[in-house]
Amino acid sequence: MTTTLTTPVDDTLTWRRAALVVTPIGPLAIAVLRWLLPYDTTDDPVTIVAKVASHPTAMTAVLWLSLVALVTLPLGVLVVGAVAARARPVLGTVAAVLAWVAFATLPFLVGPDQIALAGLDAGLPGPVTAALFTAAAAHPVSATATMVWVLGHIVAVVLLGIALWRTIPVWAAVALIVSQPLHLIVAVVVPNHLVDGLAWLLTAVGFAVTAAVGLRTRPAAGAG
């Protein structure tokens, strides 16, 4: 009689490795969409609609990348936030909760972009689409979500970087700390899509390094 020996599969390790892969995808998707975005954040609705009409393929890619970010960011924030909370229980937890709330508002920011492209697909006149875009963005729910997003994700990522100081390599913590303030500057103050994408790439790198550190240092299940 022959006995076949098999090695047990560490399901926990498998899931953690999957989390390592998924964690940076959200900010990386945003980095790419910021490169492809056919309009500037500071453009008025009429200009935005006109630029979307001139670059519908780019705008379609932006919407698909937005979906990728929306699906993957919750897990990414959970992984990074967990490492930050272990490193600095109070500051890390505050940063993680703030990041979760801020990134949860993203669906409301994508809505106006969908309207800009849908108006083109429906054959609506530009001014009509612009009016719908304006109304959607100005709705109290959307306006509140935008305010939470703008303030929340910038402060949260900075706090995550501070909480992770000396837990992850210093350069990775610095990448997190500077990435979103840089994004704010090149998205709103001096629009520059190339640098904006690079700013989000810094966030993606910081997320990836944090996930790798968390995978390496997290105690094994059942360890005393």
Beta strands, then each sheet from edge to edge (+ up, - down):
end
